[in-house]
Amino acid sequence: MFNKKFEPFENHIWLATPTQHSEMLEFIQKAYDDNWLTTAGENINELEKTAAEKAGVKYAVGLCNCTSALHLCMKLAGEKLYGTPVISHGALEGKRVFCSDMTFDATLNPVVYEGGIPVFIDTDENSWNMDPVALEKAFEIYPDVKLVVSAELYGFPGRMDEIKAICEKHGALLVEDAAEAMGATIGGKQCGSFGDYSAISYNGNKIITGSSGGCFLTNNIEDANQVRKWSTQSRENAPWYQHEQVGYNYRMSNIIAGAVRGQYPYLEEHIAQKKAVYERYKEGLKGLPVKMNPITEGTEPNYWLSALIVDKDAMCKQVRDDSKALYIAEHGKSCPTEILEAIASINAEGRPIWKPMHMQPMYRMHECVGRNGSLRCRTNAYIAGGVTDVGADIFDRGCCLPSDNKMTKEQQDRIIEVIRGCFE
């Protein structure tokens, strides 16, 4: 039970913050000097080349954020699969789409933007990512589904290679949400290169940041050009403003592109720093009834966020509603709520694991498919009949730890000491 008092850090220890480099200012200054303070310019052009090269794809399109990239992935996939919709309807109108369950809602909100119906695929307890076995079961139940949206959690990829193979077997397109996994690999292949269409993020706390921004990734030049056109309000090649399709104001700023461009050369350095944070937690928490993020065989994570999960028999009583959590402290046991409170008491930031989508109020009535078949989703940790709801269980027992790559060893040691104190 956590009952110790630790001196709080003078400066707040964040979950993850941008890591700045001098090249960022140089590229931003150049945009200023050239007066290219717009959604076009050299920084964007060079960033797109670098993003495609790093991800191992042919083309990248710089956009204002990763959510816009995912939206255009869905729109493009929907039109490829079902044809161009009536202007007032989305490209996925009324169509089921298989989606990751344990992720941020930005992964699948774009499905809804285009009128699709998310069907959630349960989580593999060995990777914390979409379960390929459950996905195969979902195709048995709904063989007409032609689109899968799969995310890679916290930079620790699962079996996206198997998910890709399953999609190809069933004639489905794969959208890969690699927002958190830039630089991670599966079998030596870069995350972001498995999807027919993929998206990466440069949000403020990602491993490469520009305060915002993202990229659409593909190997198809026609698809890249279509996304580029949609992102610039679908302007036609005419001397006046001519529009024949619905468009969006989704282009990346040349200023943001400069910031991202200046960080890309340091991607591997950032990954090494994040890995060191993960390894220190793993070593420092030895002997406690906890486990760190699982690393899937044949993968190399980018270690963006370090997280832990408490062993089932070491959980004290904990209950959560939609906005609050309560727990009963117990000697020798703990729970994510107590651990996060203890970390916060020393002026450091942790967070709960992503709350699965099937537990979110807006998606509770959507179906979720597990290894044993189609399940109506519920908010408890287990489904009737003894089938484990893996995502709900990980959410119940897991939390993200302070993972800033600028955190000192001494700071991290104090956080580890605080976590250990929760189990005493």
N, C-alpha and C positions, 0 to 999 in steps of 0.2 A: 504494500500500500504506500502511495506516495505521500510522505509526511515530512520530507526534508525541506529546508529553506536554502536555496542557492542564490548567490548574488546575481542579479540580472545583468545582461550585457548592456554596456553603455549605449552602443548603437544596435539597432534592430537587425537581427539575422533573418533575412528573407528566404522564402522558399527557393526562388531562383530570380536572378536579376541579369540585365544586359551586361556583357563584358565589352568594353569599348577599346578601340585601337585607333592609333593616329591616322591610319589610312581613311577611316570614316570621314574625318574632318576634311581631309584633302579632296575627297570626291564630292562631298557636300559643298565645299568652297568652290570647286570648279563649276558645279551647277549654278551657283550664285554668280560667279564671275562671267559665265557664258549667258546668264539671264535665262537659263532653262529651268524655271521654277514652274513646271507643268507636268503633264502626264506623258511626256515624251522626252527623249534625250539620250546621251551617251551612256549614262549610268544604267538606265533600264536595258538598253541594248546589250551592254556588257554583262549585266547581271543575268539576263536570260541565257546567254551563252554559258556562263559559269554554272548556273543552276542545272541546266541540261547535262553538262559534262559531269558534274559531281554526282548526279542521280543516275547516270548511265542511260539516259534517253536522248532522243534526237532533238526534241523541241521543248522549250519552256515559254510560258507567257506570264509576265509579271502582272499581278493584280493587287487590289487594295488590301485584301486579306485572304486568309485560307478559306473562309466561309464562302466568299464569292467564287473562289476556284472550285469548291465542292458543288456550289449551285450550278455552275456551268458544266461541270462533269455530269450532273444529273440531267440537265437540259439536253446536252449533247447525246447522252446515252438513250434518253427517252425518244428523241427524234430518230436516232439510228434504228431503234427497236420497233417503234410504233408509228413513225411518220410525224410530220409537222402538225401540231394540234391547231384546232380553231383558236383564234387569237385570245379568247377569254378563258381558255383552259390550259392546264399545264401539260407538259410532254409525257408525264407519267400518270395522268388522270385515271384514277380507279385501279391502278396496277399495283400488285403486291411487290415489295422490294425487301430482300433479306438484308438485315442490318446488324452490325455489332451491337451488343447489348451494353457492355461495360465500356463506356466512352463518354466524352463530352457531347452535349446535345447538338453542337454544331456539325457533328458527323452526319446526322440524319435529318435535321430540320430542312436542309435543301431538298430532301426527298418530298417533304410535305409542301414546300414552295411550289413544286411541279405537280402536285396533286396525287403523289404516290401514297401507298399505305404501308408503313413500316411493319415488317414481321421480324421480331428480334431473334437472334441466334445466341443461345446460351454460351457461356464462357468456359474455356478449357482451364481446369484448375492447375494444370502443369505449365501454363504459359500466361494466364490472365488475358488472353486474347480470344477471338472467335474460335469456337471448337469445330474443326473440320468434320468430326463425326456427326455433330448436331446439324451442320450444314447439309451433309449428305441426306440425313433424315428429313430435313425440310424439303429437299427436292423430291423425295418420295411422296410427301404429303401434297406439295404444290409443284408439280412438274412443269407448269406453264410459266413459272417465274423466270425472268430473263435478266435480272440485275441484282448484283450483290455489292454491298457497301461495307468494307471491312477496315477497321482502324487498328493501329499499332500502339499499344498502351505504354505511355511513359518512356518511350524509346527502347523498350524491351520487346522485340518482335516475336511473334509466335510462328505458326506454320502457314504464312501467306503463300508459300510455294505450293502447299497442298490445296489451299483454298483456290488458287489460280487453276490448278489441274482439275478440281471439281467443277469450277465454272466452265472450263473448256469442254469437259465431258457432257455437260448439260446445255451447251450452247448459250451460256449466259455471259454478259459483260461484267467485268470487275472494276469497281471504283475503289482505289486504295487511298485511304486517308492516312498519309504519312506525316501529318502535322507535327507529331511529337518524335518522329523517328529519323529525322534527317541525319545521314551519315551512318546509320545502323545498317547491318547487312544480314542476309540469309543465304547461306551457302556461298558467300563471297559476292553476292549480288545485292546492289544497293536497294534499300527500301525507297519506294517511290517509282521503281521500275517494274513492279509486278502488275500493276493495274493497266487495263486498257486505257484508263484515264486516272491520273493521280493528282494529289494536292499536297503541298508542303506549306509550312507556316513560318513567318518571321515575326510573330507576335512578341510583345515585350519581354516575356520570360522564357522564350524558346532558346535553343542552343546557339542559333544564329538569329539576331534580332535587328529590326529596323524601327522599332516602336509599333509597327504594324506591317502589313504586307504579306503576300503569299505568291505561289506560282502554281499554274496548271501545267502538268507534265504529260507528254504523249510522244509516240513514235510516228504519228501520222501528221503530215504537213497540212492536209486539208482540215483536219480537226483543230490544229493549232490556229490556223487562219480564221476558222469560224469563231473560235473562242475570242480571238483578238478583236474580231469585228463586233461580236456581241458586247464586249467589254467597253467599246467606244461608241455606245448608243446606236450600233448597227448602221453607221453612216455608209452610204453607197459612194462609189467613185464618181462623183459629180461635182461641178463647181459650186453648187448650192447644197443646202442640207436636204439630202434625199434619203428617205427611210422606207425600206420594204419589209423589215422585220422588227419585232420588239427588241430593244437594246437596253443596256444597263451602263451605269456610270461606275465601272469597276476597275479602271486602269490604275496602276501603281504610280505614285509620285516619283519624279526624278530625284527628289531630295531623299526620300526613304530608300530608293534604290541605291543611292550613294552610300548610305549607312550600312546597308546589307552587303553591298559590294566590298566595303572595307573590312568586313568581318569574315567573309568566306575563306580567305587564306588561313584563318586560324581555327577552322572547324575541327580538324584532327586534334589540335592542342586543347580545345574546349572539351572534346570527348575524353581525352586522357585525364583532364582535371576532374571531370564528372565521375570517371571510373575510379579515381583515387578516393573520392568521397564515398562511393558505394563500398569499396573494399574496406575502408576504415570503419564504416558502420558494421559490415559483416564480421570483421575481426573483433570490434569493440563490444558487440552484443552476443558474442559466443557464450553459451551456457544458459542464456535466457530462453524461455519457451516461445520464441519468435523465429520467423523466417523472412529473409529479404526477397525482393522481386525475383521470380524464377528466371533463369537464363535457359532458353530452349537450345537443345543440342544443335550445333551447326550454325548458330547465329552469333553475331557480335553486336551487342546493344550500343547505343550512344549514351546510356546511363543518365538520361536527362533528369529524371526524378527518382531518387531512392525511396523505396517504400518497404514497410514490413507488414506482416500478418501475424496475429497472436494465435498460438495453438488453441484448439477448441477447448481442451481440458484446463487451460490456463486463463480462460475468459471469466472475469467477474461479471455480475449481472449488469446488463446495459440495455436501455430501451431508447428508441428514437421515434419522434413523429416527423412531420414535414418541416419543422424548423428548430426543434430543440432536442437535446439528448440528456439523459439522466443515467447514472450508474451508482452501484453500491460498492464501495471500496472493500477489498478483501485481501487479507494477508497472502502473499505469494502469487496473487493473480492480478491481472490488470485488463484494460480494454482500450480501444482507440480514443474514446472520449477522455479518459484519465491521462493517457499519454500526451494528447494534444493540449490539454489544460496544463500539464506539467511543463511542457516545452514553452507554452505561451507565458508561463510565470517567470521565465528568465529572458523574456523579450525576444523570442525566436518564433518563427512561423512554420507550422506544419498544417496539413489539410487532410480531411477524410479522403479515402479512395473515391473515385467517381461513383456516384450513385447510379446503379444500372437504369437504363432507359425504361425498362418495363415497370420500375417502381416509381417513375415520375408521374405526377397527377395527370398530365396531359396524355400520357401513353399507357396508363394502367389497364385499359380495356383492349389493348393490342395483344396479339398472340406472341408467345415466346416458345421457340422450339428447342428442346433439350435432347440429350442422347436417346431418350426413350420415347420420343414422339412429341406431338403438339400439345402444348400446355397453355391453359389460360393463365396469364400472369397474375400474381398476387404480391402483396407487399411483405409477406413473411419470408423467412429465410429458407423454407422448405415447401415443396409442393406435395399435395396429398398423394399417397401411394408410395412414399419413401424415396421419390426421385429428388435428388439434391438440386436446388436452384443455386448453381455455383456462383453466379454473379452477386446475388444477394448475400451469400455467405462471405465472400471476399470483402464486400462493402461493410458487412457487420464487424469483421475482425481486422480490417486493414486500415492503414493510414500512411500518408506521405510525410517524409521527414525533410527538414531543412536541407536543401541540395545545392546551394549556391556554390559555384566553382571558386569563388573568392573567399569562402569561409576558411579560416585558419584551422590547423590541426588542433590547437588549444581550444578554440571555440567548439569544434566538433566533439572533442573529448568531454567538454562540460555537458553538451547535449546528450551524449551517450550515458554519462553518469546520471543525468536526470531520468532517462528512460529506465536505466537499471533500478533506480530508486522506486519506480512505480511497482516493481515486483517484490519489494522487500517488506 
